[in-house]
Amino acid sequence: VWIGVATFEELWRAVVLRRLWAVFPGDTGRWIALLSVSALVGLAHGYQGPAAIVSIGFKSVLMGWYFMATGRVRTLIVAHSVYDSVQIVMAVVAIRSGIS
């Protein structure tokens, strides 16, 4: 499931960034688009709380920067899937250990 989510989120980021970059060319436009998309990604995770909005928004800037620099989506999908997998494993370990 989380691999599908990672794939969707990264493909969404790539499509939206490419569309915005076509509308707002130049370095400034690219960065404004990247920061705007990252803010939207952070806000989309608002159900996880304010700290998650900031954290995920920041991670989205990093992912968007990587995409802007390389144009590679596959690497982002793998990185996102690995990150989500680690989070799931940590949650399972915490639950089994009685850590809340």
C-alpha positions as CSV (number, residue, x, y, z in Angstrom):
1,V,0.0,0.0,0.0
2,W,2.7,2.5,1.0
3,I,4.6,1.9,-2.2
4,G,1.5,2.9,-4.1
5,V,1.2,6.0,-2.0
6,A,4.8,6.9,-2.5
7,T,4.4,6.4,-6.3
8,F,1.3,8.5,-6.4
9,E,2.8,11.3,-4.3
10,E,6.0,11.5,-6.3
11,L,4.3,11.3,-9.7
12,W,1.9,14.0,-8.5
13,R,4.8,16.2,-7.5
14,A,6.6,15.7,-10.8
15,V,3.5,16.4,-12.9
16,V,2.5,19.5,-10.9
17,L,6.0,20.9,-10.9
18,R,6.5,20.4,-14.6
19,R,3.1,22.1,-15.3
20,L,4.0,25.1,-13.0
21,W,7.5,25.4,-14.4
22,A,5.9,25.7,-17.9
23,V,3.8,28.5,-16.6
24,F,6.5,30.2,-14.5
25,P,9.8,29.8,-16.3
26,G,13.1,30.9,-15.0
27,D,14.9,30.0,-11.8
28,T,12.7,32.2,-9.6
29,G,9.5,30.7,-11.0
30,R,10.9,27.2,-10.5
31,W,11.7,27.9,-6.9
32,I,8.3,29.5,-6.2
33,A,6.6,26.5,-7.8
34,L,8.7,24.1,-5.7
35,L,8.0,25.9,-2.4
36,S,4.3,26.2,-3.3
37,V,4.0,22.5,-4.1
38,S,5.9,21.6,-0.9
39,A,3.6,23.7,1.2
40,L,0.6,21.9,-0.4
41,V,2.2,18.5,0.3
42,G,2.9,19.5,3.9
43,L,-0.7,20.7,4.4
44,A,-2.1,17.5,2.8
45,H,-0.5,15.7,5.8
46,G,-2.2,18.1,8.3
47,Y,-4.1,15.2,9.8
48,Q,-0.7,14.1,11.3
49,G,-0.4,17.4,13.2
50,P,1.5,20.7,13.0
51,A,4.9,19.1,13.4
52,A,4.3,16.8,10.5
53,I,3.1,19.6,8.3
54,V,6.5,21.4,8.8
55,S,8.6,18.2,8.7
56,I,6.9,16.8,5.6
57,G,6.9,20.2,3.9
58,F,10.7,20.4,4.4
59,K,11.2,16.9,3.1
60,S,9.1,17.8,0.1
61,V,11.4,20.8,-0.6
62,L,14.3,18.3,-0.6
63,M,12.5,15.9,-2.9
64,G,11.4,18.7,-5.2
65,W,15.0,20.1,-5.3
66,Y,16.3,16.7,-6.3
67,F,13.7,16.4,-9.0
68,M,14.5,19.9,-10.2
69,A,18.2,19.1,-10.3
70,T,17.9,15.6,-12.0
71,G,14.5,15.2,-13.5
72,R,14.4,11.7,-12.0
73,V,11.2,10.4,-10.4
74,R,12.1,6.8,-10.0
75,T,14.7,7.6,-7.4
76,L,12.2,9.7,-5.5
77,I,9.7,6.8,-5.5
78,V,12.2,4.4,-4.1
79,A,13.4,6.9,-1.4
80,H,9.9,7.7,-0.4
81,S,9.0,4.0,-0.2
82,V,12.1,3.2,1.9
83,Y,11.3,6.2,4.2
84,D,7.7,5.0,4.7
85,S,8.9,1.4,5.2
86,V,11.3,2.5,8.0
87,Q,8.5,4.5,9.6
88,I,6.1,1.5,9.6
89,V,8.8,-0.8,11.1
90,M,9.5,1.8,13.8
91,A,5.8,2.1,14.6
92,V,5.5,-1.7,14.9
93,V,8.5,-2.0,17.1
94,A,7.3,0.8,19.3
95,I,3.8,-0.8,19.6
96,R,5.3,-4.2,20.4
97,S,7.6,-2.7,23.0
98,G,4.8,-0.9,24.7
99,I,6.2,2.6,23.7
100,S,3.5,5.0,22.8
